[in-house]
Amino acid sequence: MTQEINNRLDRVESALIALTEESQALRQELRATNQELRSTNSRLDSLIEHLYTQRDVVALDVVDIKDELHELKEVTKQQSATADRYAISAQLQAETVKIQAENIRIMIEALNLKQA
């Protein structure tokens, strides 16, 4: 009976040693997994920070583009007004040239009548 008890104690001891070794292996795996998680979290934090920075840069770029478009719109308005003034001026000059041509024609006719 003592032998049987000793055998059972040996088996229990072996089982406890196996459980202890497995527990240590699991703890090491858990530590490695936790380290991987911390590393992954750190990379995610960096990525999130980068994305926030990019979002801020894009938002500033959008504001700059809107400002530039507004300025371009104003310049285009001014250029359009200037072009309209040039068109009116050209039209007036064309009218003036027509009148001067008519005056020259009348003068030529008058000279021709005088000479005749």
SULQUITA-V247651 format. One line per field, one symbol per residue. phi: phi as a letter, one per 40 degrees, with the letter a starting at -180 (. if undefined). Layout:
# SULQUITA-V247651
phi: ???
This chain:
# SULQUITA-V247651
phi: .cccccccccccccccccccccccccccccccccccccccccccccccccccccccccccccccccccccccccccdccccccccccccccccccccdcccccccccccccccccc
